[in-house]
Amino acid sequence: MPGYSGSDPVSFEVAIKVKAETFIDSLPEKDQQIVINTLERLSDSPYPGKGGDKEKLVLSGGIFAYRIHIGRRYTAFYTIDKEAKLVQIHFVMTIEQAHKKYGR
């Protein structure tokens, strides 16, 4: 096939933790769809630099986490397990809550 490089693009599974899912379930239906659609797109592009407002965060102990703004209303915090090809969504909150909690 022309243009075929011999390997498929890496796709990640996206898993939503209970706290994040509980927050998403509390949102109006339209906002739920926006949040879910954005989080699903992380399966193709979880790292900063491609599609969306993503940022790598360095937590205490040198642990890496990531955040993505969803629209202008919400923020999700997630980790990436490259070997397991897994993106875990740990928290979803309003941008205001995220700024208060993480000091921005």
C-alpha positions as CSV (number, residue, x, y, z in Angstrom):
1,M,0.0,0.0,0.0
2,P,1.4,3.4,-0.8
3,G,2.3,5.4,2.3
4,Y,2.0,2.4,4.6
5,S,4.9,2.4,7.2
6,G,4.4,-1.1,8.4
7,S,3.1,-0.2,11.8
8,D,-0.3,0.9,13.1
9,P,-0.6,4.2,15.0
10,V,-0.5,3.7,18.8
11,S,-3.9,3.8,20.3
12,F,-4.5,4.0,24.1
13,E,-7.4,2.7,26.2
14,V,-9.0,5.5,28.2
15,A,-10.2,4.5,31.7
16,I,-12.2,6.9,33.9
17,K,-11.8,6.6,37.6
18,V,-14.8,6.6,39.9
19,K,-14.3,10.2,41.2
20,A,-14.1,11.6,37.7
21,E,-17.0,9.5,36.5
22,T,-19.1,10.8,39.4
23,F,-18.4,14.4,38.5
24,I,-19.1,13.8,34.8
25,D,-22.5,12.1,35.7
26,S,-23.4,15.2,37.7
27,L,-23.1,17.5,34.7
28,P,-25.9,18.6,32.4
29,E,-26.3,16.1,29.5
30,K,-24.8,18.5,26.9
31,D,-21.7,19.1,29.0
32,Q,-21.4,15.3,29.7
33,Q,-21.1,14.7,25.9
34,I,-18.5,17.5,25.5
35,V,-16.4,16.1,28.3
36,I,-16.7,12.5,27.2
37,N,-15.9,13.3,23.6
38,T,-12.8,15.2,24.6
39,L,-11.6,12.4,26.9
40,E,-12.2,9.8,24.2
41,R,-9.9,11.8,21.8
42,L,-7.0,11.2,24.3
43,S,-7.0,7.6,23.0
44,D,-5.3,8.9,19.8
45,S,-3.4,11.8,21.2
46,P,-2.8,11.8,25.0
47,Y,0.5,13.8,24.9
48,P,0.8,17.6,24.8
49,G,1.4,19.2,21.4
50,K,-1.3,17.5,19.4
51,G,-5.0,18.5,19.4
52,G,-6.2,20.3,22.5
53,D,-5.0,22.3,25.4
54,K,-2.8,19.7,27.2
55,E,0.0,20.2,29.6
56,K,2.5,17.9,31.3
57,L,2.7,18.4,35.1
58,V,5.5,17.3,37.3
59,L,4.3,16.3,40.8
60,S,6.3,15.6,43.9
61,G,8.7,12.8,43.6
62,G,9.1,13.4,39.9
63,I,5.8,11.7,39.0
64,F,4.3,12.9,35.7
65,A,0.6,13.7,35.2
66,Y,-1.2,15.6,32.6
67,R,-4.1,18.0,32.4
68,I,-6.4,19.0,29.6
69,H,-8.8,21.9,29.5
70,I,-12.2,20.9,28.1
71,G,-13.9,23.9,26.5
72,R,-13.5,26.8,28.7
73,R,-15.3,25.2,31.7
74,Y,-13.6,22.0,32.8
75,T,-10.2,20.5,33.4
76,A,-9.3,16.8,33.5
77,F,-6.2,15.4,35.2
78,Y,-4.8,12.1,33.9
79,T,-1.8,9.8,33.7
80,I,-0.4,7.8,30.8
81,D,1.0,4.3,31.1
82,K,2.9,4.0,27.8
83,E,3.7,0.3,28.2
84,A,0.1,-0.7,29.0
85,K,-1.2,1.8,26.4
86,L,-3.6,3.2,29.1
87,V,-4.8,6.7,29.8
88,Q,-6.3,7.0,33.3
89,I,-8.6,9.9,34.0
90,H,-8.2,10.6,37.7
91,F,-10.2,13.9,38.2
92,V,-12.5,16.1,36.2
93,M,-13.5,19.5,37.7
94,T,-14.4,23.0,36.8
95,I,-11.5,25.2,35.7
96,E,-12.2,27.3,38.8
97,Q,-12.0,24.3,41.1
98,A,-8.7,23.3,39.4
99,H,-7.2,26.7,39.8
100,K,-8.1,26.8,43.6
101,K,-6.8,23.3,44.2
102,Y,-3.6,23.6,42.2
103,G,-2.8,27.3,42.7
104,R,-3.1,28.8,39.3
